[in-house]
Amino acid sequence: MPHAALAHPPRWLTNAQLHPQPPAGVRDWLFNEDSLTRRLTALSNDGFSVTPLQEGWQRLRNDECAALGVADGSQGWVREVYLRGHGQPWVFARSVAARSVLEGSGLNLAELGSRSLGELLFSDRAFDRGELQACCYPAAWLPDEVREERLWARRSCFSRGALGVLVAEVFLPAFWQAAAIDA
């Protein structure tokens, strides 16, 4: 799905830059460096699944190009999925990698299917995770069925040599309800 150009794109901020700070329970999910897949699997008592929404080569958004250190308008592999608990969409995730470094890297994101990219990145010790950043994700960038304003999101870049995989995760209202956290 093409993403709308925004007059005021979100500002991705580190935990120290975020002001005002969200509630402690929200901060714990936004800035916890453990595998989100593993945490969601535990929260759902193994009722976790991944539903791919779309993936393929696309023009990356400018904020993604900046985070990956590539020129604005660069092509990249884009994968959008729902991370589900008991069949309910809990998290919308968007992962991107620049075509210029992904091709020839040995990482084939097209083969993931319904497997979690997070599990792959956390199980490959060659990947280093960059600092987590958070923002209120633009509703225009969400799938229609979960489109809502001011949803908390986080992102970080996983790097292996020149390859960077930027992973953004948007926490949906059903997630906060399941986690019993007032977001």
Phi, psi and omega in degrees: 000129179292147182258132181297139172285133183254140176296324180230086180296160183293153172259115178278125186235147174285170179304317182292331182275341187287117180213128359287157180287139174289169178304155185305318180296323177292313179303321180300318180283326181289322190244008176287130186269000176289170178295122177296322178304313181294320179293320179291323177299317179293315181298325182270006184051051180068019175265033184268141174208163179241130176243109176295136177259312177196152174204150179157181180282131179213166170284128181283151175291156182299322179294328178288317178301315180298316181294328181270353179072034178239165183296144174306140179086004180296150174277149177203168174276127180241130178232124177240132183218163164258135167263119189248147169244120181053040176083351183266133177296117178258324184221135169262125182240138177232120180242137182222150174215138181292135180302321185301331179250338181290316179294127182088001182275345183088354178262119181250093182293338181293343183269000184292320183059234181265016175275156182279126175297323179303317179298319179299312183294322181284336181273345179262103185294350178287341179274133173252138180265131175282180183293140177286141176231155181226160174197172166270117190285137179296129179302326182297341181266001182260155173300148184308318187289347178236014184295121180204147180281152167062040174273137178291139177222159175223159175209156172204160181251127175262125185241142173220101186063231181281345184281129173237133175241112181269123183242119176248137183229124182251122182276119184271158183306323180297329177295309183299325178295315180295325181277356181056046178238132178275102183272000000 
